[in-house]
């Protein structure tokens, strides 16, 4: 019999769209890894009656209920009192919790507000889970073989409590097989086109395949409990889709680039126009990027392209700033300027204005220059200004990865 797990997310800010619910995706991944995938998730407002009604339904239908949000010291944090009322428990003062709260403030050289004393009030019969990075303890309650956990909504605190307390409790109490999750990451092919290519791949009934379109690329997630069957499916997909596969599992374009260039002991320089430094931001998001990344130029104006990157003015006059010809000279120029082994470039029209019939909004040209060759390509992306810029930034990194692999 499978264990049913429900997540109750509490917070008006979640429903208003002001806060992205990263807690749910993180919990989903963690629970799946220990063999307790989420069965259901609901998001509700900070309202005692709403919390009571939802808790009544989820506690009846599930084996594990995890609540996030509403455990702070202010008047709008209603979760703890409502949970206590639901189970008919009184709140009692816990001296050890109060000492932890005071220690947090002392560590920060701050005076403890009296309002925080409320965080030492715990429903009777509940276990207070020590929070080492915040003032709100987690709560654990078990009854009739079921488990309830209440966690702060702050992601850092929620993760700390799950990793230090809840994961071990669940593993000891529920004997489950971990879900094996693998991912194949592709680019430069649409979801429908990729589906057509993979139509003959044999997926056993016990293995699930999920299509996950990303901004500018498509990921395939294969998951189940049988490692050998999953690997068999992966091999079939790799063989058919190798032209479009650039990474797997937790790979990102920038981590793959880091691994590839540091292994080859090659250096890189970047020239970008429409992406405004986003390519360099992605590259430097990986710790240790200085091992291969020399630097770059945001050549937004034609003057910078000409004066700093040595793009010929006649090239821009003849072909335009957004052209493969200009992209080629930008890549060569930045490689020379920064004395790098490889130079890459991006120049395009991110919109919402500036397009033409010949070069519509979303037209982006890319260049790669190294000691042996000069590559260029042009792509027309769709979407908003931000999505076009992001797609272009990831594209040029993957373009370099794929072209370098083909030479290796």
C-alpha positions as CSV (number, residue, x, y, z in Angstrom):
1,X,0.0,0.0,0.0
2,X,1.5,3.3,-1.0
3,X,2.0,6.2,1.4
4,X,-0.1,9.3,0.6
5,X,1.6,12.6,1.2
6,X,-0.1,16.0,1.1
7,X,1.5,19.4,1.2
8,X,-0.5,22.4,2.5
9,X,1.1,25.7,1.4
10,X,-0.2,28.6,3.5
11,X,0.3,32.3,2.5
12,X,-1.7,35.1,1.0
13,X,1.5,36.2,-0.8
14,X,1.6,32.9,-2.7
15,X,-2.0,33.3,-3.9
16,X,-1.3,36.9,-4.9
17,X,1.6,35.8,-7.1
18,X,4.0,38.0,-5.2
19,X,6.1,35.0,-4.0
20,X,7.0,32.0,-6.1
21,X,6.4,28.7,-4.3
22,X,9.9,27.3,-4.5
23,X,9.3,25.3,-1.3
24,X,6.9,23.0,-3.1
25,X,9.3,22.0,-5.9
26,X,12.1,21.5,-3.4
27,X,10.0,19.3,-1.1
28,X,8.7,17.4,-4.0
29,X,12.2,16.5,-5.1
30,X,13.4,15.6,-1.6
31,X,10.3,13.4,-0.9
32,X,10.6,11.6,-4.2
33,X,14.2,10.8,-3.5
34,X,13.3,9.0,-0.3
35,X,10.4,7.2,-1.9
36,X,7.5,9.3,-0.6
37,X,6.4,11.3,-3.7
38,X,3.8,14.0,-3.1
39,X,0.2,12.8,-3.7
40,X,-1.5,16.2,-3.5
41,X,-0.7,19.8,-2.9
42,X,-3.0,22.7,-2.0
43,X,-2.3,26.4,-1.5
44,X,-4.5,28.4,0.8
45,X,-4.7,31.8,2.4
46,X,-3.9,32.7,6.0
47,X,-7.3,32.2,7.4
48,X,-8.1,30.0,10.4
49,X,-11.3,28.5,9.0
50,X,-9.6,27.8,5.7
51,X,-6.7,26.1,7.5
52,X,-9.1,24.1,9.6
53,X,-11.2,22.9,6.7
54,X,-8.1,22.0,4.6
55,X,-6.4,20.2,7.4
56,X,-9.5,18.2,8.2
57,X,-9.7,17.0,4.6
58,X,-6.0,16.3,4.2
59,X,-5.5,14.6,7.6
60,X,-8.3,12.3,6.8
61,X,-7.1,11.3,3.3
62,X,-3.3,11.1,3.7
63,X,-0.6,9.4,5.8
64,X,1.7,12.4,5.9
65,X,0.7,16.1,5.9
66,X,3.4,18.8,5.7
67,X,2.3,22.4,6.2
68,X,4.5,25.3,5.2
69,X,4.0,29.0,6.2
70,X,2.4,30.9,9.0
71,X,4.7,30.1,11.9
72,X,6.1,33.6,12.5
73,X,5.6,35.8,15.5
74,X,3.3,38.4,13.9
75,X,-0.5,38.5,14.1
76,X,-0.9,37.2,10.5
77,X,0.9,34.0,11.3
78,X,-2.1,31.8,12.4
79,X,-1.0,28.3,11.6
80,X,0.3,27.1,14.9
81,X,-2.8,28.2,16.9
82,X,-5.1,26.8,14.3
83,X,-3.3,23.4,14.3
84,X,-3.5,23.2,18.1
85,X,-7.3,24.0,18.0
86,X,-7.8,21.3,15.3
87,X,-6.3,18.6,17.4
88,X,-7.8,19.9,20.6
89,X,-4.4,20.8,22.1
90,X,-3.4,23.7,24.3
91,X,-0.4,25.8,23.6
92,X,2.3,25.4,26.3
93,X,5.5,27.4,26.9
94,X,8.7,25.5,26.1
95,X,11.7,27.0,27.9
96,X,14.2,25.2,25.6
97,X,12.6,26.8,22.5
98,X,12.7,30.2,24.1
99,X,16.4,29.8,24.8
100,X,17.0,28.9,21.2
101,X,15.1,32.0,20.1
102,X,17.1,34.3,22.4
103,X,20.3,32.7,21.2
104,X,19.5,33.6,17.6
105,X,19.0,37.2,18.5
106,X,22.1,37.3,20.8
107,X,24.2,35.9,18.0
108,X,23.1,38.8,15.8
109,X,23.7,41.3,18.6
110,X,20.0,42.2,18.6
111,X,17.6,42.7,21.5
112,X,14.8,40.1,21.6
113,X,11.4,41.6,20.9
114,X,8.8,40.4,23.3
115,X,6.6,39.4,20.4
116,X,9.0,36.6,19.7
117,X,8.1,34.9,23.0
118,X,5.1,33.5,21.1
119,X,7.4,31.3,19.1
120,X,8.2,29.3,22.3
121,X,4.5,28.3,22.6
122,X,4.1,24.7,21.3
123,X,0.9,22.6,21.1
124,X,1.0,20.0,23.9
125,X,2.0,16.6,22.7
126,X,3.9,18.0,19.7
127,X,7.7,17.7,19.2
128,X,9.4,21.1,18.6
129,X,12.0,20.6,15.9
130,X,15.0,22.9,16.5
131,X,15.5,25.5,13.9
132,X,19.2,26.5,13.8
133,X,18.8,29.3,11.2
134,X,15.6,31.0,12.3
135,X,13.4,31.7,15.3
136,X,10.4,29.5,14.4
137,X,10.8,25.9,15.4
138,X,9.2,23.2,13.2
139,X,6.4,21.1,14.7
140,X,6.0,17.3,14.5
141,X,2.9,15.4,15.6
142,X,2.0,11.7,15.1
143,X,-1.4,10.0,15.7
144,X,-2.8,6.7,14.5
145,X,0.3,6.0,12.4
146,X,0.0,9.4,10.6
147,X,2.5,12.2,10.7
148,X,2.0,15.9,10.6
149,X,4.8,18.5,10.2
150,X,4.5,22.2,10.3
151,X,7.4,24.3,8.9
152,X,8.2,28.0,8.4
153,X,7.6,29.3,4.9
154,X,11.1,30.9,4.7
155,X,12.9,28.5,2.3
156,X,16.2,28.5,4.2
157,X,14.5,27.5,7.4
158,X,12.2,25.0,5.8
159,X,15.1,23.3,4.1
160,X,17.1,23.3,7.3
161,X,14.4,21.6,9.3
162,X,13.6,19.0,6.6
163,X,17.3,18.0,6.2
164,X,18.1,18.0,9.9
165,X,15.0,16.4,11.3
166,X,12.2,15.4,9.0
167,X,14.1,13.3,6.4
168,X,15.4,10.9,9.1
169,X,11.9,10.7,10.8
170,X,10.3,9.7,7.5
171,X,13.0,7.2,6.5
172,X,12.7,5.5,9.9
173,X,8.9,5.4,10.0
174,X,8.0,4.6,6.4
175,X,9.8,1.9,4.4
176,X,9.7,3.0,0.8
177,X,11.7,2.6,-2.3
178,X,13.2,5.8,-3.6
179,X,11.9,7.1,-6.9
180,X,14.7,7.1,-9.5
181,X,14.5,10.3,-11.5
182,X,16.7,11.0,-14.6
183,X,16.6,13.8,-17.1
184,X,17.8,14.2,-20.7
185,X,18.3,17.8,-21.8
186,X,17.9,18.9,-25.4
187,X,18.0,22.1,-27.5
188,X,17.3,23.4,-30.9
189,X,14.3,21.2,-31.5
190,X,10.7,21.7,-30.6
191,X,8.7,19.5,-28.2
192,X,6.5,18.1,-31.0
193,X,9.5,17.5,-33.3
194,X,11.3,15.6,-30.6
195,X,8.2,13.6,-29.8
196,X,8.0,12.6,-33.4
197,X,11.7,11.5,-33.4
198,X,11.1,9.4,-30.3
199,X,7.8,7.8,-31.2
200,X,9.3,4.3,-31.5
201,X,11.0,4.4,-28.1
202,X,9.6,1.6,-26.0
203,X,8.6,2.9,-22.6
204,X,7.4,0.1,-20.1
205,X,4.2,0.7,-18.2
206,X,6.0,1.0,-14.9
207,X,8.3,3.8,-16.2
208,X,7.0,7.3,-16.7
209,X,8.1,9.9,-19.3
210,X,7.4,13.6,-18.8
211,X,8.0,16.3,-21.3
212,X,9.3,19.5,-19.8
213,X,9.5,22.4,-22.2
214,X,11.9,25.1,-20.9
215,X,12.6,28.6,-22.1
216,X,14.2,27.8,-25.5
217,X,14.8,24.0,-25.0
218,X,13.1,20.8,-24.0
219,X,13.9,18.4,-21.1
220,X,12.7,14.8,-20.8
221,X,12.2,13.3,-17.4
222,X,12.2,9.5,-17.0
223,X,11.3,8.2,-13.6
224,X,10.2,5.0,-11.8
225,X,11.6,2.4,-9.4
226,X,13.5,0.1,-11.7
227,X,17.0,1.4,-12.4
228,X,17.7,-1.1,-15.2
229,X,14.5,-0.3,-17.1
230,X,15.1,3.4,-16.7
231,X,18.7,3.1,-18.1
232,X,17.4,1.0,-21.0
233,X,15.0,3.9,-21.9
234,X,17.7,6.5,-21.5
235,X,20.0,4.6,-23.9
236,X,17.3,4.4,-26.5
237,X,16.6,8.2,-26.2
238,X,20.3,9.0,-26.3
239,X,20.9,7.1,-29.4
240,X,18.0,8.7,-31.3
241,X,18.3,12.2,-30.0
242,X,22.1,12.6,-29.6
243,X,22.1,15.4,-32.2
244,X,20.0,17.6,-29.8
245,X,21.2,16.3,-26.4
246,X,23.6,18.7,-24.6
247,X,23.3,17.5,-21.0
248,X,21.6,15.3,-18.4
249,X,20.2,15.3,-14.9
250,X,21.3,18.5,-13.0
251,X,23.5,19.8,-15.8
252,X,23.1,23.5,-16.8
253,X,24.7,25.0,-19.9
254,X,27.2,26.9,-17.8
255,X,28.2,23.9,-15.7
256,X,28.8,21.8,-18.8
257,X,30.8,24.7,-20.3
258,X,32.9,24.9,-17.1
259,X,33.7,21.2,-17.1
260,X,34.5,21.1,-20.8
261,X,36.8,24.2,-21.0
262,X,38.6,23.6,-17.7
263,X,39.3,20.0,-18.8
264,X,40.7,21.2,-22.1
265,X,42.6,24.0,-20.4
266,X,41.0,26.6,-22.8
267,X,40.1,30.2,-22.1
268,X,37.0,32.1,-23.2
269,X,36.0,35.7,-23.9
270,X,32.5,36.9,-24.7
271,X,31.1,39.8,-26.8
272,X,27.4,40.4,-26.5
273,X,25.0,43.1,-27.6
274,X,21.2,42.3,-27.2
275,X,21.8,40.0,-24.1
276,X,23.4,42.9,-22.3
277,X,25.8,40.8,-20.1
278,X,23.5,37.9,-19.5
279,X,25.9,35.4,-21.1
280,X,28.6,36.5,-18.8
281,X,26.3,36.4,-15.8
282,X,25.4,32.8,-16.5
283,X,29.1,31.9,-17.0
284,X,30.2,33.5,-13.7
285,X,27.3,32.0,-11.7
286,X,29.5,28.8,-11.5
287,X,32.1,29.0,-8.8
288,X,35.6,28.9,-10.2
289,X,34.6,30.3,-13.7
290,X,37.8,32.4,-13.5
291,X,39.7,29.3,-14.4
292,X,38.6,29.7,-18.0
293,X,36.7,32.9,-18.4
294,X,39.0,35.9,-19.3
295,X,36.3,38.5,-19.6
296,X,33.9,40.2,-22.0
297,X,32.4,43.3,-23.5
298,X,28.8,44.4,-23.7
299,X,29.0,46.1,-27.1
300,X,25.5,47.6,-27.2
301,X,26.4,50.4,-29.5
302,X,28.0,50.2,-33.0
303,X,30.8,52.5,-31.8
304,X,31.9,49.9,-29.2
305,X,31.7,47.2,-31.8
306,X,33.9,49.1,-34.1
307,X,36.3,50.7,-31.6
308,X,36.7,47.9,-29.0
309,X,36.0,44.8,-31.0
310,X,37.4,46.0,-34.4
311,X,34.3,45.2,-36.3
312,X,34.7,46.9,-39.7
313,X,32.3,49.8,-40.2
314,X,31.7,48.6,-43.8
315,X,30.5,45.3,-42.4
316,X,27.9,47.0,-40.3
317,X,27.0,49.3,-43.2
318,X,26.6,46.5,-45.6
319,X,25.2,43.6,-43.5
320,X,23.9,45.4,-40.4
321,X,24.7,45.2,-36.7
322,X,22.5,42.1,-36.5
323,X,24.1,39.8,-39.0
324,X,26.3,36.7,-39.0
325,X,29.0,38.8,-40.6
326,X,29.1,41.2,-37.6
327,X,28.8,38.3,-35.2
328,X,31.8,36.7,-36.7
329,X,33.9,39.8,-36.4
330,X,32.7,40.4,-32.8
331,X,33.8,36.8,-31.9
332,X,37.2,37.3,-33.5
333,X,37.6,40.7,-32.0
334,X,36.8,39.7,-28.4
335,X,39.1,36.7,-28.6
336,X,41.9,38.9,-29.7
337,X,41.2,41.7,-27.2
338,X,41.2,39.3,-24.2
339,X,43.9,36.9,-25.5
340,X,41.5,34.0,-25.2
341,X,41.5,30.6,-26.9
342,X,37.9,31.0,-27.9
343,X,35.6,34.1,-28.5
344,X,31.8,33.9,-28.7
345,X,29.4,36.6,-29.7
346,X,25.7,37.5,-29.6
347,X,24.0,40.3,-31.5
348,X,20.3,40.5,-32.1
349,X,16.9,42.2,-31.8
350,X,15.2,41.4,-28.5
351,X,12.3,43.8,-29.1
352,X,9.6,44.7,-28.6
353,X,10.5,47.2,-31.3
354,X,13.3,47.4,-33.9
355,X,12.4,44.4,-36.1
356,X,11.8,44.4,-39.9
357,X,10.4,42.1,-42.5
358,X,13.9,40.9,-43.2
359,X,15.0,40.8,-39.6
360,X,11.9,40.3,-37.3
361,X,12.0,40.7,-33.5
362,X,13.7,37.7,-32.1
363,X,16.4,37.5,-34.8
364,X,19.8,36.8,-33.1
365,X,23.1,36.0,-34.7
366,X,25.9,34.1,-33.0
367,X,29.6,33.7,-33.6
368,X,32.4,31.4,-32.4
369,X,36.0,32.1,-33.1
370,X,39.0,29.9,-32.1
371,X,42.4,29.3,-33.6
372,X,41.2,26.9,-36.3
373,X,37.8,28.1,-37.3
374,X,35.1,30.8,-37.4
375,X,31.5,29.6,-37.0
376,X,28.3,31.5,-37.2
377,X,24.6,30.9,-37.1
378,X,21.3,32.8,-37.0
379,X,18.2,31.9,-35.1
380,X,14.8,33.6,-34.8
381,X,13.4,33.2,-31.3
382,X,9.8,34.0,-30.2
383,X,8.6,35.3,-26.9
384,X,9.0,38.5,-24.8
385,X,12.1,40.6,-24.7
386,X,13.2,38.9,-21.5
387,X,12.6,35.4,-22.8
388,X,14.4,36.1,-26.1
389,X,17.4,37.4,-24.3
390,X,17.5,34.4,-22.0
391,X,17.1,32.0,-24.9
392,X,19.9,33.7,-26.8
393,X,22.2,33.6,-23.8
394,X,21.7,29.9,-23.2
395,X,21.8,29.2,-26.9
396,X,25.3,30.6,-27.5
397,X,26.7,28.6,-24.6
398,X,25.1,25.3,-25.8
399,X,26.2,26.2,-29.4
400,X,29.8,26.4,-28.2
401,X,29.4,23.1,-26.2
402,X,27.9,21.2,-29.2
403,X,30.4,22.6,-31.8
404,X,33.4,21.8,-29.5
405,X,32.2,18.3,-28.9
406,X,31.8,17.7,-32.6
407,X,35.5,18.6,-33.1
408,X,36.7,16.5,-30.2
